[in-house]
Amino acid sequence: MAATHEVFNQPEPLVDVNLFATNRALQAALKFNAPALDTAPLHALGAVVGSGEMQTHARLANAHTPQLKTHSRFGERIDQVEFHPSYHALMAQAVGAGLHGAPWGEGAAHPHLSRAAGFMLFTELEPSILCPISMSYAVAPALRDNPAIHADWAPGLTSRAYDPTLKVWRDKAGLTMGMGMTEKQGGSDVRANTTRAEPAGSDAWGQRFSVTGHKWFFSAPMCDAFLILAQTASGLSCLFLPRVLPDGSMNQLFIQRLKDKLGNKANASSEVEFTGASAWLVGEEGRGVPQILAMGTMTRLDCALGTSGLMRQALGIALNHTAQRKAFGKRLIEQPLMKNVLADLALESEASTALALRLARSFDKASDPHEQVMTRLLTPVAKFWICKRGSHFAQEAMECLGGNGYVEEGGEGIMARIYREMPLNSIWEGAGNIMALDLLRALRKADAAAALAHELAPARGMHPALDRLAAQLPIRVEEMATEMEARRLAQDVALAVQAALLAQTAPGAVFGAFCDSRLDGQWGHSFGSLGAGVDFDAILERAMPH
């Protein structure tokens, strides 16, 4: 073809950038929550996950999706999922960073907070492979309720070696775990589960059961073991079900199909059937739901962290694009309306980061009575609000790129992947209504009003709108008697806590603009409607990814 014109006015991709070193909001949140935290490992991880090499692995893992192999070429049932080599490269990096189990096996200071920051950074690279990472993190402590299993499996679950081979636990350098809760007829209502577990004797791992039934969403089926829910004679119970049994034989777990999902493409989500599968009791028989809720608290933390990481990634790409591309005689970032949109996105991203890491801090202080209440209160609030904002955020960030953002190709094609990924964290581990109901349960079980007032106290007198909301919330918490208002309460608690955190971690331009817009009505119904008095340049300078 004949040459037509030189290619110009196309931005260079955001690649080979240290994602930690350029994230001022993340650094500020860490300094606030743990001033003495050693951030050297996060600097190292930020360079890895921002590299072009790892971005290529992320693209390939999503382009070449997992493939189910139910049978060998000789007709033997094998029930294995094949992944592209890039998937394994990503998993090796995440496991090597300790994102799956470091808080349970190492004596570092602030282990949950440090791990949370690493989880956010890795999400900017590739979120879907973090499903087995998150489940391993959440499941491991529950095994303490079966000391024999915990003794055998804990070393592998905290190992930083990634071992994808399907073999008996004792022969592996590292282990991962998943969960199997939901069924066709129940979804979030796990008490409607029909999977049955019949007594089958006992051995070194304790009481053994034979499990028959199905699971409708069984993510990461190539994990080494799973905690599942099944009905026993005493009610819904939590059971430990390994892929490979202690004698080296395969357990009776059969993968029926892989889910064809909107996003989360690199991760295999499946439907499975159990036909006399062997599983061992974890905890007290008939007390499966409380154990699942404890694990759900940790995976819900990861939903908030993951969405915050995706927000930061989308914002970075939008800022990188608009800082280079010109239209109507100016760089896009200099155009007033675009500047407003970008600054508004930056406020949302920083507020989400602050709230998610504040929640993570509470996990490091589990013996502190105030932190216990904040864990119970902020987990559903952060999961509800941050994840609820994610899809709208991604759509607006994509619009900053125009058609380039909608195309699934090249560096900016990541934006389309982010957009498809965003709804998952809002749905997984309980959608919005489930979180609102969980907030009501938290309000009834502890002195939440006093704890919330204590949390907001450091920001008292710093903005009139925040003062008004802070004064109203304890009253609303005390008087909350109906489910109808639970979602609005979750929203307002999230906004108040975000504002109070920004008052302590962010520059005045960020805090003031957040309160004016989110709390004082100087805002429309879409991103990009901040008031004219906002210091846009200061907000954008803080958010730039370079």
C-alpha positions in Angstrom: 0.0 0.0 0.0 1.1 3.5 -0.7 2.0 5.6 2.3 -0.7 8.1 3.2 0.6 10.1 6.2 2.9 9.8 9.2 1.3 8.3 12.3 1.4 11.0 15.0 -0.6 12.2 18.0 -0.9 8.7 19.4 0.3 8.4 23.0 3.1 6.1 24.2 1.7 3.4 26.4 2.0 3.4 30.2 4.7 0.7 30.4 7.9 0.0 32.4 6.7 2.3 35.2 7.0 1.5 38.9 3.4 1.4 40.0 4.2 1.9 43.7 6.7 4.7 43.3 4.2 6.7 41.2 1.2 6.1 43.4 1.2 8.9 46.0 -2.2 8.1 47.4 -1.2 4.6 48.2 2.0 5.7 49.8 0.2 8.3 51.9 -2.4 5.7 53.1 0.4 3.3 54.1 2.3 6.1 56.0 -0.9 7.0 57.8 -1.8 3.4 58.8 1.7 2.1 59.5 4.3 4.9 59.6 7.2 2.6 60.2 6.3 0.0 57.5 9.2 -1.2 55.3 8.0 -0.4 51.8 11.1 -1.8 50.0 9.2 -5.0 49.0 6.4 -2.9 47.6 8.9 -0.8 45.6 10.3 -4.0 44.1 6.8 -5.4 43.4 5.8 -2.1 41.8 8.6 -2.3 39.3 7.7 -5.9 38.4 4.0 -5.4 37.9 4.6 -2.2 35.9 7.0 -3.9 33.5 6.3 -4.5 29.8 7.2 -8.2 30.2 4.5 -8.8 32.8 2.0 -6.7 30.9 2.5 -9.1 28.0 1.9 -12.1 30.2 -1.3 -10.4 31.4 -2.5 -9.9 27.8 -1.7 -13.5 26.8 -3.3 -15.0 29.8 -6.5 -13.3 28.9 -6.3 -13.9 25.2 -5.6 -17.6 25.6 -8.2 -18.6 28.2 -8.3 -21.8 30.3 -9.3 -25.0 28.6 -11.1 -27.9 30.3 -9.8 -31.4 29.6 -12.3 -33.9 31.0 -10.7 -36.9 29.5 -7.2 -38.1 28.4 -6.7 -39.2 24.8 -7.1 -42.7 26.0 -10.6 -42.0 27.4 -9.6 -41.8 31.1 -11.4 -39.2 33.2 -8.8 -36.5 34.2 -10.8 -33.3 35.0 -7.9 -30.9 34.4 -7.8 -27.3 33.3 -5.0 -26.3 31.0 -3.6 -22.7 31.2 -1.4 -20.7 29.0 2.2 -20.4 30.2 1.6 -16.7 30.9 -1.0 -17.6 33.5 1.6 -19.7 35.4 4.1 -16.8 35.1 1.6 -14.5 36.7 0.7 -16.9 39.5 4.4 -17.5 40.2 4.9 -13.7 40.7 1.8 -13.4 43.0 2.8 -16.4 45.1 6.4 -15.2 45.2 5.2 -11.9 46.6 3.3 -13.7 49.4 -0.1 -12.4 48.4 -1.7 -15.7 49.1 -0.3 -16.5 52.6 2.4 -14.2 53.9 0.3 -12.9 56.8 -0.1 -16.5 58.1 3.4 -17.7 58.0 5.8 -14.8 58.5 6.4 -12.5 61.5 6.7 -9.2 59.6 5.1 -6.1 61.0 1.7 -5.1 59.6 1.4 -8.2 57.5 -2.2 -7.7 56.3 -1.7 -4.1 55.4 1.5 -4.8 53.5 -0.1 -7.7 51.7 -3.2 -5.5 50.9 -1.0 -2.9 49.2 0.7 -5.6 47.2 -2.6 -7.1 46.2 -3.7 -3.6 44.9 -0.5 -3.3 42.9 -0.9 -6.7 41.4 -4.5 -6.0 40.5 -3.2 -3.2 38.2 -1.3 -5.8 36.3 -3.9 -8.7 36.1 -6.8 -9.2 38.5 -8.4 -12.5 37.5 -5.5 -14.7 38.5 -5.8 -13.3 42.0 -9.0 -15.4 42.6 -7.1 -18.4 43.8 -4.6 -16.1 45.6 -7.5 -14.4 47.5 -9.2 -17.7 48.4 -6.0 -19.2 49.7 -5.5 -16.1 51.9 -9.1 -16.4 53.2 -9.2 -20.1 53.7 -5.9 -20.9 55.4 -6.7 -19.6 58.9 -10.0 -21.6 58.9 -7.9 -24.8 58.8 -6.9 -24.2 62.4 -10.2 -25.6 63.4 -8.8 -29.0 62.2 -5.3 -29.0 63.8 -4.2 -32.2 61.9 -5.0 -30.8 58.5 -3.6 -27.4 59.4 -0.3 -29.0 60.5 0.0 -30.8 57.2 -1.1 -28.0 54.9 0.0 -24.8 56.5 3.7 -25.0 55.3 2.6 -25.4 51.7 -0.1 -22.7 51.9 2.4 -20.2 53.2 5.3 -21.2 50.9 6.3 -18.7 48.3 6.9 -21.4 45.7 4.3 -21.9 43.0 3.7 -25.5 42.1 0.8 -26.1 39.6 1.3 -29.9 39.4 -1.6 -32.1 40.4 -0.3 -34.4 43.0 -0.5 -35.3 46.7 0.1 -32.4 49.1 3.2 -33.8 50.7 5.1 -33.9 47.4 4.4 -30.3 46.4 6.6 -27.2 47.0 3.5 -24.9 47.4 -0.2 -25.2 47.7 -3.3 -23.2 46.9 -6.9 -23.5 48.1 -10.3 -22.5 46.9 -13.9 -22.5 48.1 -17.1 -24.2 46.9 -20.3 -22.7 48.4 -23.0 -21.7 46.0 -25.4 -24.1 44.3 -27.9 -23.8 41.4 -30.9 -23.3 43.6 -29.5 -21.1 46.2 -26.8 -18.6 45.1 -26.1 -16.3 48.1 -28.6 -18.3 50.2 -26.2 -21.1 51.1 -28.6 -22.5 53.7 -30.6 -23.8 50.7 -27.7 -26.0 49.7 -28.6 -29.7 49.0 -25.1 -31.2 48.7 -25.0 -34.1 51.2 -22.2 -35.4 53.4 -22.5 -38.9 54.9 -20.2 -40.2 57.7 -17.4 -42.4 56.3 -15.3 -43.1 59.3 -12.3 -41.3 60.7 -8.5 -41.1 60.3 -5.5 -38.9 61.0 -7.4 -35.9 59.7 -10.4 -36.6 61.9 -14.0 -37.2 60.9 -14.4 -38.1 57.2 -17.5 -37.8 55.0 -18.6 -39.0 51.6 -19.9 -36.0 49.7 -22.5 -36.1 46.9 -23.9 -33.0 45.2 -23.0 -30.1 43.0 -21.5 -26.6 43.1 -22.7 -23.9 40.7 -19.7 -21.6 41.0 -16.5 -23.4 41.8 -13.7 -21.0 41.0 -10.1 -22.0 40.3 -10.8 -25.8 40.2 -7.1 -26.6 39.8 -6.4 -25.6 43.4 -5.1 -28.3 45.6 -8.0 -28.4 48.0 -11.3 -26.6 48.8 -13.5 -25.7 51.7 -17.0 -26.6 50.8 -20.4 -26.5 52.5 -22.5 -29.6 52.7 -25.5 -30.8 54.7 -24.7 -33.3 57.5 -27.0 -34.8 60.1 -26.3 -31.7 62.2 -26.9 -29.1 59.5 -24.8 -27.2 57.1 -21.1 -28.0 57.8 -17.7 -26.9 56.6 -15.6 -29.6 55.0 -12.1 -29.9 53.6 -12.0 -31.5 50.2 -8.6 -32.2 48.4 -8.2 -32.8 44.7 -5.7 -35.6 45.4 -6.3 -37.9 48.4 -3.6 -38.8 50.9 -3.0 -42.1 49.2 -2.3 -40.4 45.9 -5.6 -41.3 44.2 -7.9 -38.7 42.6 -10.9 -37.5 44.6 -14.3 -37.9 43.1 -14.6 -34.3 41.9 -15.8 -33.9 38.3 -15.6 -30.6 36.4 -18.8 -30.3 34.3 -17.9 -27.1 32.4 -16.1 -23.8 32.7 -18.1 -20.6 32.9 -18.1 -18.3 29.9 -17.9 -15.0 31.9 -18.1 -11.3 30.9 -14.6 -10.8 32.3 -12.1 -12.5 34.6 -11.0 -14.5 31.5 -7.7 -15.7 32.7 -9.3 -17.4 35.7 -11.2 -20.7 35.4 -14.6 -20.7 37.1 -16.4 -24.0 36.9 -19.4 -26.2 37.8 -18.5 -29.4 39.6 -20.2 -32.6 40.7 -19.2 -34.7 43.7 -20.0 -38.4 43.6 -18.8 -39.9 46.9 -15.9 -37.4 47.2 -13.9 -37.7 50.4 -13.9 -34.7 52.7 -13.0 -34.0 56.3 -14.8 -31.9 58.9 -13.4 -28.5 59.7 -14.7 -27.0 62.9 -18.0 -27.9 64.6 -20.5 -29.9 62.6 -23.5 -27.9 61.7 -21.6 -24.6 62.1 -20.5 -24.1 58.5 -22.2 -20.8 57.9 -20.3 -18.8 60.6 -17.0 -20.3 59.3 -17.9 -19.2 55.8 -18.8 -15.7 57.0 -15.3 -15.4 58.6 -13.6 -16.4 55.4 -16.0 -14.1 53.4 -14.8 -11.1 55.5 -11.3 -11.6 54.0 -12.4 -12.1 50.5 -14.6 -9.1 50.8 -11.6 -7.1 51.8 -9.9 -8.3 48.6 -12.9 -7.1 46.6 -12.5 -3.6 47.9 -8.7 -3.8 47.4 -9.1 -5.2 43.9 -11.6 -2.5 42.7 -9.4 0.2 44.2 -6.4 -1.2 42.3 -8.4 -1.3 39.0 -9.5 2.3 39.6 -5.9 3.4 40.0 -5.0 1.5 36.8 -7.8 3.0 34.8 -7.0 6.5 36.1 -3.3 6.0 35.3 -4.1 5.0 31.7 -6.5 7.9 31.3 -4.0 10.4 32.6 -1.2 9.0 30.5 -3.3 9.2 27.3 -4.7 12.7 27.9 -1.3 14.1 28.9 0.0 13.2 25.4 -2.9 13.4 23.0 -3.9 16.7 21.5 -7.3 17.9 20.3 -8.6 21.3 19.3 -5.2 22.9 19.8 -4.4 21.6 23.3 -3.4 18.5 25.1 -6.6 16.8 26.3 -5.6 17.1 29.9 -5.5 20.9 29.4 -9.1 21.0 28.1 -11.3 22.3 31.0 -14.0 19.6 30.8 -11.5 16.8 30.5 -9.5 18.3 33.4 -12.7 18.2 35.5 -13.4 14.5 34.7 -9.8 13.5 35.4 -9.7 15.3 38.7 -13.0 13.8 39.8 -11.7 10.3 38.9 -8.6 11.1 40.9 -10.7 12.0 44.0 -12.6 8.7 43.7 -9.5 6.6 43.3 -7.7 8.2 46.3 -10.7 7.9 48.5 -11.2 4.2 47.6 -7.5 3.5 48.3 -7.7 5.2 51.7 -10.8 3.3 52.8 -9.6 -0.1 51.5 -6.3 0.2 53.3 -7.9 1.5 56.5 -10.0 -1.7 56.5 -6.8 -3.8 55.9 -5.2 -2.1 59.0 -8.0 -3.5 61.2 -7.0 -7.0 60.3 -3.5 -6.4 61.8 -5.1 -5.3 65.1 -7.6 -8.1 65.6 -7.2 -8.0 69.4 -8.1 -4.4 69.7 -11.8 -3.9 70.6 -12.2 -0.8 68.4 -10.6 -2.5 65.4 -12.8 -5.6 65.8 -15.9 -3.3 65.4 -14.3 -1.5 62.5 -13.6 -4.8 60.7 -17.2 -5.8 61.1 -18.5 -2.4 60.2 -16.2 -1.4 57.3 -16.0 -4.7 55.5 -19.5 -4.5 54.1 -19.4 -0.8 53.7 -16.1 -0.8 51.8 -17.1 -3.8 49.7 -20.5 -2.2 48.9 -19.4 1.3 48.0 -16.0 0.9 46.4 -17.2 -2.0 44.2 -20.4 -0.2 43.4 -18.4 2.8 42.1 -16.1 0.7 40.0 -18.1 0.1 36.8 -19.1 3.8 36.5 -15.5 4.8 37.1 -14.2 2.4 34.4 -16.7 3.6 31.9 -15.8 7.3 32.4 -12.0 6.5 32.3 -12.6 4.6 29.0 -14.4 7.6 27.6 -11.3 9.7 28.2 -9.6 7.5 25.6 -12.5 7.6 23.1 -12.5 4.8 20.6 -9.0 3.7 21.6 -10.3 2.7 25.0 -13.0 0.5 23.5 -10.6 -1.5 21.3 -9.2 -4.7 22.7 -5.7 -4.2 21.2 -2.5 -2.6 22.3 -1.5 -0.9 25.5 -4.7 1.1 25.8 -6.8 -2.1 25.1 -6.2 -2.8 28.8 -9.1 -0.4 29.5 -11.6 -2.6 27.9 -10.4 -5.5 30.1 -10.7 -3.3 33.2 -14.3 -2.4 32.2 -15.3 -6.1 31.8 -13.6 -6.9 35.1 -15.2 -4.2 37.2 -18.6 -5.7 37.9 -17.2 -8.9 39.3 -16.0 -7.6 42.7 -19.4 -6.1 43.2 -21.1 -9.4 42.7 -18.6 -11.9 44.1 -18.9 -12.7 47.8 -22.2 -11.0 48.1 -23.8 -8.3 45.9 -24.9 -4.9 47.1 -28.0 -6.0 49.0 -26.1 -8.7 50.8 -23.6 -6.1 52.0 -26.3 -3.7 53.1 -27.9 -6.5 55.2 -24.5 -7.5 56.6 -24.0 -3.8 57.7 -27.3 -4.0 59.6 -26.1 -7.2 61.3 -22.9 -5.4 62.3 -24.9 -2.5 63.7 -26.9 -4.8 65.9 -24.0 -6.8 67.3 -21.7 -4.1 68.5 -21.6 -0.4 69.7 -21.1 0.7 66.1 -22.3 4.2 66.6 -19.6 4.9 69.2 -17.0 3.3 67.1 -18.0 5.3 64.1 -18.0 8.5 66.1 -14.5 7.7 67.3 -13.3 7.0 63.8 -14.6 10.3 62.5 -13.4 12.4 65.4 -10.0 13.4 64.0 -11.6 15.3 61.2 -14.1 17.2 63.3 -14.1 20.9 62.4 -12.3 20.5 59.2 -15.3 20.8 56.8 -18.9 21.9 57.6 -20.5 19.2 55.4 -18.4 16.4 57.0 -19.4 17.8 60.5 -23.0 17.7 59.6 -22.9 14.1 58.3 -20.7 12.9 61.2 -23.3 14.3 63.6 -26.2 12.6 61.9 -24.7 9.1 61.3 -24.6 7.9 64.9 -28.2 8.8 65.3 -29.1 7.0 62.1 -27.1 4.0 63.1 -28.9 3.8 66.4 -32.4 4.3 64.9 -31.9 2.0 61.8 -34.8 -0.4 62.0 -35.7 -1.2 58.4 -33.8 -2.8 55.5 -35.2 -0.2 53.1 -32.6 2.4 54.1 -29.6 0.1 54.5 -28.0 0.8 51.1 -28.2 4.6 51.7 -26.7 4.2 55.1 -23.8 2.1 53.7 -23.1 4.8 51.2 -23.1 7.6 53.7 -20.9 5.7 56.2 -18.4 5.0 53.3 -18.4 8.7 52.3 -17.9 9.9 55.8 -15.1 7.6 56.6 -13.4 8.3 53.3 -13.6 12.1 54.0 -12.2 11.6 57.5 -9.3 9.6 56.1 -8.6 12.1 53.4 -8.5 14.8 56.0 -5.6 13.0 57.6 -3.7 11.7 54.5 -4.4 14.0 51.5 -3.6 17.6 50.6 -6.2 20.2 51.3 -7.1 20.4 47.6 -8.1 16.7 47.5 -9.9 16.7 50.9 -11.8 20.0 50.2 -12.9 19.0 46.7 -14.1 15.5 47.9 -16.2 17.0 50.7 -17.6 19.8 48.5 -18.7 17.4 45.9 -19.6 14.2 47.7 -21.0 15.7 50.9 -22.0 19.3 50.2 -24.0 18.9 47.0 -21.6 20.7 44.7 -21.6 17.8 42.3 -23.8 16.4 39.6 -24.7 12.8 38.8 -21.7 12.0 36.7 -17.9 12.3 37.0 -16.7 15.7 35.7 -19.1 18.0 37.6 -16.8 19.4 40.2 -17.2 23.1 41.1 -15.1 25.8 39.4 -13.3 26.6 42.6 -11.5 23.3 42.8 -7.7 23.2 42.5 -7.7 20.9 39.5 -4.0 21.2 38.7 -2.9 20.2 42.3 -5.2 17.1 42.2 -4.0 16.0 38.8 -0.3 16.5 39.7 -0.7 14.3 42.7 -2.4 11.6 40.6 -0.1 11.5 37.6 1.4 8.0 37.0 4.8 9.3 35.9 
